[in-house]
Amino acid sequence: MKTYGVYIGWEPREVAAFAVARDSIMSTARNPQRYHVYPVHLDTLRASGLYTRPHSTRAGPDGGRVMWDDISGAPMATEFACSRFLVPELERPRQSIGGRSPWALFMDCDMLIRRDLRGLFELCESNADKAVMVVKHNHNPSNTTKMDGQEQTRYSRKNWSSVCAFNMAHPSNEALTREVVNDVPGRELHAFCWLRDDEIGELPAEWNYLVGHTKGIREPSIVHFTDGIPLMAGYEKCEFAEEWKSCLREWAFDPA
């Protein structure tokens, strides 16, 4: 049986979001044992020496404190803003697992998965000439803050990397080394600077539906609460909020 590596961004402010993302992967899967789910956890990556980017803490737009990426000269809304690009480094030693797909998937934690991810992986596997597969959003938010007061940054190809499948068999991804991840400004990483444009494949928008932004899709496969999860003030009644909350309750009270 073919198995799949799925990596989810983790940070202490969004533990509930991580739980919903991971649990909804398993609850929608016909064969949950296909999926090996791993957190992209900053402290663990630092302790292992994989992540060495310097960062500091500065005053945020609401008076709170935000993490600042010193190389980029910009705030990081999440701890996994840049560490997501270490997924190929994390996946390479796991490619020896029997039956492992050559595609590894990263996703932000503020996701609700509503359809078996095998459909996404099958799309990727039918595009073996691509180094990555993403939804190619044209996302230019007008708001200046998001989530719990984090600055809403703007950059090229915003949200493309929030659901990103990496082709471990593609030679161009060998250029995405830990040195590149630790030395290159974040805006260049999010623009897939190590790839040619024709190596970036496109997923249907249903696989990264941006709540409040994506239009024309009634039944998305992955719902992305990019502005804020339903536990945050102002987002309690956003699209798919009740479905997300239901998933959280089922996870919290599951006797297993």
SULCORDA-V203145 format. One line per field, one symbol per residue. ss: DSSP state (2 for helix, 1 for strand, 0 for the rest). Layout:
# SULCORDA-V203145
ss=???
This chain:
# SULCORDA-V203145
ss=0011111111022222222222222222000222111111122222220000001111100000111110000111000000222222222222220001111111100011100002222222200000011100000000001100011000000002221111100022222002222220022222000000222111002222110000000000011100000000000000002222222222220000
